[in-house]
Amino acid sequence: MIRNVYSKMCPCRDLLDMVASKWTALAIGAMENGPVRFGEMKRELEGISQKMLTQTLRALERDGLVTRTVYPTVPLRVEYELTELGRSVIEPLAALRVWAQQNYDSVAEARETFDNTAPVGLEPATTR
């Protein structure tokens, strides 16, 4: 079945929303080279809260992009690893991360220009 993501009723919009999330893109990038422990990932993803990382990993596991393996050691060791489906999204997300890094200066300049220019049609209304 062919899906149309532009249709408001398309069920794949949820998947697009999840994959396009900042934390999802960064978590997948953190797992590109193999299994990663929760603490390692939290340190690598600066600024993510424990709660957000847990939610992100659970969503990825639920959607079949990540497996969670618990090793019965003391203390327990838990590793997260991309599945084949999860590995299939590495390339497009890596391209997006590279694009963001390469184009940040241009976007920042455009934002500054926009913010310093009153958009047409948004001038203050005058009263009579």
N, C-alpha and C positions, 0 to 999 in steps of 0.2 A: 504494500500500500504506500502510495506517495503522500507525504504530509506537506502542508503548506504553513510554514511557521508564521507567515504574515496574517493568517486567518486567526481571529480572536478565539476561535473554538479549537485551535490546534493544540492537542495535548503535549506536543514536544516543546511548547513554550516554557513549561516548567523545567525541562531539561536544559534548555538554552539559558534560562535564568540561573540555574545552579552552576553550570559550567562557566558562565561568564562572571561569576562572583569573584571578587578579588582574592578572598581567602582560599577558594577552591583552586584557582589558577596557581597560587603560590604553594599550596599544599601538594598539588600534583607535581610541580616543579621540584619540590623538596624530596619527592620519592622517585625521581627519574633514574637515579643510580642504584636503586635497590631498596630493600627493607629499611625502615627508619623507626626508631623508638619514639614514643610520644614526647619525652623530654627533649630529645635531640631536635625534633621538628619544632617544638615550641621555642627553643633557643634560636633556631634558624629563621623563623617567621617573626621577626621583631615586631612587637606591638599587638600580637594576637593574644587574647585572653585564653585561659584554660577552657572556659566555657565555650567560646567560639571555636576553638580548635576541636574540642570534643564534638560539637554539633556538626562541624564541617566533615570530620572523619566519619561520623555516623551516617551522614547523608551520602557520602561517597561509597561507604560500605553497602548501604541500602540499595543504591543504584547500580551496584555491581562493578564499581570502578576500583575498589580497594578491598583487600582482605585483611583481617585482623587476626593475628596469631598470638595466643597466650602460652607462654612457656612456664611449666610448673616448677619454678625456682623460688628461692626465698631471697629477696622479695620477688614477686611475680615480674616476669619480663614480657612486655607486650610490644609487638612489632606490626607496622602497617606497611603494606606492599601493594603496588598497582597490579591489577589483574590485566589480562590481555586487552579487555575493553578499556581499562584505564590507560594503558600504554598507547592505545590508539589516539588519544587526545593530547599526548605529549607534544607532538609537532605543531599543531595549530596553536596551542597555548604558549609554547616557547616562542613562536613567531610573534604572537601578540605582546609578550613580555619584551622581546627585543625591539619591537616597534615602539613601545612606550618609552623605553630607555633612549632610543635614537631620536625620538621626536619630541621629547619633553620640552626642550628649550624653545622650539617653534610654537608649541601649544601654550607655554607660559607667556611668550611674547604676544600671541594672539589674545589671550585672556586679558593681559594688561592693557592692550590697545582697546579692546572692547569695553573694559571697565572704565576707561578714561574718556570714552566717547558716549554721548547720550544717544541711545538707539532712536532712529527715526520713528515718529509716532508716539513716543513716550515723553514728550516735553510736557512740563506742567501746564495744566489748563488755566486759562485766564478767566477771571470773573468780570462781568459787566455791571 
